[in-house]
Amino acid sequence: MMLIRRGTRLVASLLLMFCVAFAPAPADAREISVQEAVEQAQRQVEGKVLSVQTLNVGKRKVYRIKMLTRDGQVRVVQVPAEQ
């Protein structure tokens, strides 16, 4: 069961990265800061931030934020820099 969840998460992450990389940017898009990305991630997942990485996926920038939830699980949230 755990293997299926990991595989599903991997596929979902790869799909998100693909969509972010190839989706057209809105004309009025602005690049958010690392702090804004962390705040968005904390609204999605309550917990402690373990690390933040800035990735370039195609021509897009994505913040990859690793968090430790209150129940001890590590979750990764990806936030596109352009919003």
N, C-alpha and C positions, 0 to 999 in steps of 0.2 A: 504494500500500500504506500509506504514512504517513497519507494522508487518511482511510483506513478506520479506522486505529487511533485517530486523533484523534476521529473521529465516535463510535466505540465508547466511548471514555473519556468523552466528553461525555454520551452517553446514560446510561452507568453512573453518572456523578456526579449527573445530574438525577434518576435513579431513586432513588439513595441519599438525596438531599435530600428527595424526596417521601415516602419511607418514614419517614425520621426525623421529618418534620413532622407526619405523620398517624398514626403508630403510638402506641398508648396507652402511657403511662408506667407502669412497674411501681409498685406502692404504696410499695415501699421504695427507690425510686430516689433517688440523691443526685447532686448536681452536682459534677463533678470540676473541678479547677483547670486553668489553662492549662498549668502545669508537668506535671501528670499526663497531659494530652492529648499534649503534646510527647513524653513518655516512651513513650506507646503508639505514636505515629507512628514513633519511632525504632526500636521493636521490629519494626515492619512493614517499614520502609525504612531501611537503613543509609545514613547520609549527614549532611550539614550542614543545619541548619535555616536557611532563608532568610527566612521571614516567617511570622507567625501572625496570623490574622484571626478575630474572633468574629462569627459571622453569626446572625441570627435568621431561622429558616425556619419560617413559621407561628408557632406558640407555642413552638417549640423553639429551643434554642441549640446551634450547631454550631461547632466549632473547625476552621478550614481552615488546614492547615499545609503550606507549600511547602518542599520539600527538594531539595537537590542531591545526587544519588547519587555514589558513588565513580567511576562511569564517565562522569560529566558530564551525566547527564540530569536534568531537573527533574521531580519527581513531586509531586503534590498528594494529601495524605491528609486525609480528613474524619473527625473524631472527634466523636460526639455528646456533649454536656456531661452529659446525664443518663445515669447507668449504674447 
